[in-house]
Amino acid sequence: MEIINLQNVRKVFDNNEVIKNCNMSVKKGSIYGFLGRNGAGKTTVLKLIAGLLQPTSGTIKVFGMSMLTDRNKILKKMGCLIESPVFFEQMSAEENLKIHLAYMGVSGLNISSVLAQVGLDNIGNLPVSKFSLGMKQRLAIARSIIHEPELLLLDEPINGLNPVGIKEMRDLFCHLSKEYGMTIVISSHILSEIEQIADTIGIIEKGKIIKETERLHSQEGTENLEQYFLETLQGGQNIDT
């Protein structure tokens, strides 16, 4: 079953075609690794899926519904971390999550448990203004999963995390996918991280997804993700502009 389906999606800003006839398919319960060089269009595509932008043309379906007509229904089942997160800086992590749950119209969930999942279980009432970059990123991840979404969109979610934090978040994403059937789309420029967790790889170049493939396993005699990514980009240099 497809959770996300994009067909011939275009997005134009000021006569500049940023996304070009983009097609994308994400299966239920999978982790979709979204790759591309800086400026290729990853964040714009995620914003289109999240309803933060409207396509110039083409169709976007999430959970089989159109973002144009069923936006509110879709958003209740979706969690997002796209670009730099913004918080109420003078409030604690728990208070920020309470506000988010109230906004989503959700109650009865265990905030302490989610904070523990992202490694923020011993911070008390420390205001977010005192958080490090890595702590804010952990809180952003907590906020994206606190309402137990069926779909999670993550744009460079491990920014600001140290190696231990990166491994912890990698384990968390795998746990959410395997144990709860959560569908996750994750963009990252750290290919080794995507290689370890993604079931499907999508590569975007010049605003167009030029390749979607099942996960590559780094074994002897098998192409690794870095090699595959670079070769795919080389092959995609002649796509229409």
N, C-alpha and C positions, 0 to 999 in steps of 0.2 A: 504493500500500500504506500502511495506517495503522500508525504506530508507537505512538501513544497513542490510546485510546478510552475516554471516560468516558460512562456512561449513567446519568442520574437519580441522581447522587451527592449524598448528604446527609452533613453532619457536624454533630453536636450536642455542644456543650460546656455542661455544667451547665444543661440545659434551654434553652440558647440555640442556635437553628439558625443556624450560621455559614455553611454551604454548603447551598444549596437547589436540589435537582433540577438539578444542574450537568451539562451535556453538552459534550464537547470532542472534537475530532478533529484529530490532527496527522499529516501525511503524512511518509513516509520521505524523508530528505534535505532537508527544508525548514527554514527558520528561522521560528518561530512567535513573533510579538511579542505578549506578554501584558500588557494594559493595564487599569488601573482606579485609582480614587482610593485614597488611604490607607485601610486598613481594609475594602476591598471583598472581600478573600478571596484575593488572588493567592498569598501565601506559603502559606496553608493548602492551596490546591489543589496547589501544587508539592510540599508535604510529603506529601500523599495519593498523588501519582504516585510519589514516591520511597520510599514504604513507611514513612515516618517517623510517619505517622498512619494509622489504619484508618478507613474510612468507616462511618458509622452505617447507611447503606443505599446501594443502587446498586452498579454494577459498574465496576471499573477494570481495563483490559487494557493491557499494555505489551508490545510485540513479539508480540501475540496471546496472551499468557499472563496469568493472573490473579495479581495481587500477593499474594492470600491463599494461593495454593498453590505459586507458583513464585518466591517473593521472591528467593531466593539466585541463581537463574539470571538474573533480570532485573537485579539489582544489579551483577553482573559486567560487564554491557554498558552500564552507566549511569555518568555522572559528574555530580556535583552541587556547586553552590555556593548554599546556602540560609542566609540570615541571616549573622551575624558569624562568620567563620572562626576556628577555634581551632587553635593550633599548639603544638609543643614549643618554647617560647620561647628556651631556652638552646642550642638546636641550630641548625645552618645550614639554608638552604633545601634543599640537596641531601640532608641527613640526614633532614629531614622527609619528602621525597618517597620516599626509600628505605624508610622505615617504612610509608608508605602503600602502596607496591608490595608489600611483604612481607605486609601485611594483606590486600591484594587477591589474593595468590597469583600475582603476575605478576613475571617476571624478564626480563632481556635487553633492556630498553628504555633508550634514550639520555636520561638525565636532563639532561645538559648541553644537549642540543638543545632540549628542552622549556623549560628556563629561558631559553634564548636567544629562543625564540618569544615569551615574555611580557616580555622586556626585563630579565631578571635574570641576565645572563651575565657580569657583571663585579663580583660581590659577594663572591667568595671564600668564606671560612668565617665571614662576619659572622653573628652569632646573630640570630634572628628578633626578639628583644627590642629590637634596634637599628633595626629596619625602620620606615619611615614607614607611614602608613595605606595610601598608594597601593602601596607595595612589598608589603605584606601581601595586598592585594587581587590583585596580580599573582601572588603565590605561590598564593593560593587558586584562581585560574584554572588555574595550572599543575597543581595537585594534581587538579583536576577532569578534566583531559585526559590526564594522564601515562600512564594505563593504556589509552589509545586506545579510549574508549567509542564505542558506536554512537549513544547518546542523551546529550545534555547539557542539564541543567536549571540555569538561571542566574537567580538572584533578585537584581536590582539589581547586576549584576557590575561596573559602572563607578563605583561609589561610591568616593570618595577619589582618583580619578584626575584628573590635569590634562588640558587639551584634547589635548595630544600623546598621552598615555596612552590617552585615550578613542578617538582615531582608530586607534592601534595595535591595540587590542583589537577594534575594529569590523572592521578588516582581517583580524585573526586569525579571528574567528568566520566571516566570509565565506569565508575560505580553507578552514577545516575543513569547511564545508558543501559547497563546490563541489569541492574536491580529494579529500576523503575520504568524501563522502556522509554526513557526520555530521548527525543530526537535532538541532536546537537549539530549546529553549523558553527565551525570555529575557523577563523582566519588567523594566520600567523606567518611571520617571516622566518620563524625558527623551524626549519624543515624536519629536524630530528624529532621534535615534539609531535608534529603532525604524523610523521611516519609511525610513531609508536601507538597512536590511539585511533587514527581514522580508519573507517571501513571503506570509505569512498573518497577519492581525491578529485577536486575540480580545479582547473587552472584557467585563470582569466588573463587575457592580454589585450590591451587597447580596447577595453570595454566589452569584450566578447569572450564567453567561455569557450575555449578552443579544445578542451579535453575533459572528459569525465571517465574515471576508471576505478575499478575495484582496488582495494588496498594492495600496495606492493610490500613484499616481505624481503628484508635485507638478509639474504642467505647467499652462500657462495654460488656464483654463477647466475645470480638473479640481480637484475637492475635495481639499484637503490633509488630512493626518492630524489635525492639531489641530482643525480645523473638524469633521471627521467624528467624532472622539472626543467633543467637547463636545455635538454634536447627538445622538449616540447615547445619551449619558448623560441628556440631557434627555428623550429618548423613552423611556428605561428607568426614569424616576422612578416610574412607576405599576406596576412589577412587584410581584407579591405579596410581602408581608412576613411 
